[in-house]
Amino acid sequence: MRRRQVLIALAAAPLAACGFRLRGVPQFAFRSLYVQAPAGSALARELMRTLQGSGGSLTLITDAAQKPQAEVVLELLSEEHDRIAVGMSAAGQVRELQLRLRIRFRLRDQQGREWLGETELQQQRDISYNETLALSKEGEEAMLYRNMRSDLVQQLMRRLAVAKAP
């Protein structure tokens, strides 16, 4: 029994020595945030859901009438979905697609000072394509776009956590 405890302690020692630490609740340099996004933006919905569920002391303002009360405004300037054929068969049929999701945003305070200048984040995924499986490929495409959106939201959260007042 004692030997087992020593082995466990020895196995855990490298993790403690390397500085490994679980990512905790993000700490923001601002207390309230308003997200200004195009109507119907799936990325904005997921971002707001993630911000609300992140814990911490951030107040997320969702009502446009209360926008002036927000300390900072996150402006989602654009959200672009691209679907590009990157591989073709000898007969000219599409065999591989590249899916891209690109967002542009900036973070400003109520006085118009930029906390984060205009920034672009992008995710891309490759997917094989077969006309006979078009319906299942559509489902796979939708799932890949959801994953890319989640990855972009996490990147955006990390950017917001390091943003400082100008």
Secondary structure, DSSP 8 states (H G I E B T S, - for coil): -HHHHHHHHHHHHHHHHTT---------S-SEEEEE--TT-HHHHHHHHHHHHT-SS-EEE--GGGGGG-SEEEEEEEEEEEEEEEEE-TTS-EEEEEEEEEEEEEEEETTS-EEEEEEEEEEEEEEE--GGGHHHHHHHHHHHHHHHHHHHHHHHHHHHHH----
